[in-house]
Amino acid sequence: MSRNVVVLLDNPEGRTLVRDACRTSGILFFEFQELVQAEIEQTGKQRKKGLWDDFDDILDRIQVDD
């Protein structure tokens, strides 16, 4: 099993907390993970080219799902 870079998502208790928060906010856990992954992929870059486009794509899908 691969380990997450985000410590909170790397343990069962943390994942449960995040899942509960997502459920309360009406966000699918998978979509939250996509947003986090988009940010992680940009880590260390001086210019985060494409990050806002990635966020827009993910958030647009969330709006369509509603």
Summary of the structure (lengths in Angstrom):
residues: 66
radius of gyration: 13.0
end to end distance: 31.6
largest distance: 34.4
contacts: 134
relative contact order: 0.12
helix: 68%
strand: 0%
